[in-house]
Amino acid sequence: MTQYAANTLENQWMPFTANREFKADPRLLVRGQGMYYWNHKGEKIIDASSGLFCVSAGHGRPEIAEAVGKQLLELDYGPPFQMGHPASFEVARRVAALTPDDLNHIFFGNSGSEAVDTALKIAMAYYRARGEGQRQRFVSRERAYHGVNIGGTSMSGLMKNRETFGAVMPGVSHMRHTWLPENRFAKGQPERGAELAEDLQRFVDLFGGHTIAACMVEPIAGSTGILVPPKGYLERLREICDHHGILLIFDEVICGFGRTGKAFAAQSFGVTPDMMTMAKAITNAAQPMGAVAVREGIYETVIDAAPEGAIELFHGYTYSGHPAACAAALATLDIYEKEGLFERAAELSPYFLDAVFALQDVDAISDIRGYGMLAGIDVAPGPIPGVRGQDVMKRLFEAGVYIKFTGDCGLVAPPLVSEKSDIDEICTVIREVLGAV
């Protein structure tokens, strides 16, 4: 096994990482297969967070690697502006077949962050095409995470992600988040909290509904700690948006592609948005890809407003619908279908949630939330928020379990190919590590 010295790591500025601490004691992943990673010391670590919620079909899938390699030898790149290649149209068709109702038009980017900014720009283009250019305001939510580009940073509601970057988009208002202390240890959708959706109505009353372009929410707020929507909450947001002509955008970057037991959380909760962002599991993380699914009426309005032969939307990326990413997406979608992974997630979810919620007797745990194959475990914070969570993350890794932490919350989201024995292994180690904290 190759050994790595810490001083060879100095040149990279790592994202969302305590760089000095990491480089003094690195955690290097050198191989992945199935449910597991191997580190540079040859130690085996079970992946309890699907990477970053993206490796839903497990690591090292040869079907995806072979498809990408074949595509690169056939067509490695083609410009997506005024040109196309067959695979991107096929991915769009396959994704549109999974999305609810008439969200049938797919715009490609390369990440969830790009998908979010794309959705915001489509909303502005839509209202300009309708002659409602005054709709420049957006509504999001506290404790939201919508990526790290300027639009997504503006929409996000995590203080540490925003405090350094003052010059973000103007005109963004944030509703309260949906975590309530009385809902601690609620499995599935909490009974209380639907009234928090009235925050959107308050912004309508304050600014005028005719000034608001869109309301963007994660159906389940993922990176902030798996905040499951209270019963009736998403339905009420939909009602308010419909009444005032506001677009409802679901950020399904984490929730999408089977994580909730259906293709998208919109279907699990029975609420259809006007646009959906997606990324991560669309390619099983084997290649970067993000996308926005858009309702027929929005697409047609923007397209029909432009003169014949003119570019309708001045937006896109050099790597939109990259051939290798499309090959990975098609192979991934084949795996989801052939192995019935969305249905498997629905079947495994009760066992997974029961196992995670059985940890509530551990003294260090202050709350657990979960839905589908997603769970958030809050560790009671120390004097400085986030420090204890960082310590627990490292302890778990040393004990053979990788869990992504945001602050003092561990985000458990194992691959959809998990067996019950994998769930048992993960929860056993969590209990042992947190019991010793």
C-alpha angles and dihedrals in degrees: 000000000000114000122216125206116217093236091065088066097060101098099060119083100211122217122244089353137125090239099190093048093045096049090050091054109013126201102205121182112207104168140021130194129163109319095348147080125197120212129215090269091059093252120146118234124186112227105232095169101046089243097289095345089290111096095075096152094049130257129299100022105180092201090065096042092050093048092051093047092049092049094050091055092047101041117352096180141355127181110256094206110093089342134078144184128215099246096062091055090049093051089050090051093048094047092046088054089060100044120091125260115331101344087125106140118083126197115192130220132154106255145012089264091057091045091055094050089046092053091051092051092047089053091053092046091050095054093043088053089052092051092251099115090147089077096096101132126099131196124210134154141260113259089025122141117202102161133273108280116107094266093045093044089052092051094044120096103204111115097212091053092053112031097083094045108065099161098073129134115305122226099045118135126189127218119210117274119251101241112116126180091227089061095060114144092009110158112215120347114000118237094224130060108053088123090069087079087071087078086080090055089050090057090048089053092046102044103017122257090247089068097054118089102183148348113221123195138158106239085223111020098232118180093038093062113295099284105189114209116252116246110279095013100108091040090056092049088053091051094051092047092049093049094052101034093249120151116239113215122191117204100214096168090120101022097049132098102036103318092123095040095266132066091268136008088241087070094043091054097036095235120120119206127203093241135014128200119210140171135130105065093035087090099019082250091286090122132013113262137149130176145184122218112209133193118251093245094054093048093046093048093054094042096046094048093066124081117260110280094013128121106261102198120030095209137097146108135253089242100040106144093358110197094237092048090049091051089052091048094051092048090047093049088050090054092049090052100041095045095038091230096165090054090043089055091053091050095046096044098084091052092045094049093045090052094048095044090050085071092069091099090066106108095220092058115089100177143359127200129178150162131174108336094338128095135168121206116195116209113206103256126241126225091294114045114240098018094094091048091052090051092049091049091055093045091051091049091052088050091053105264126107114207124168112233129201107192106310096341124097114211111212115194112145122191116280089242090068121132124216088253089059091053089049092051093050095048093044091056092044089054093048095047098042091043088062096046 
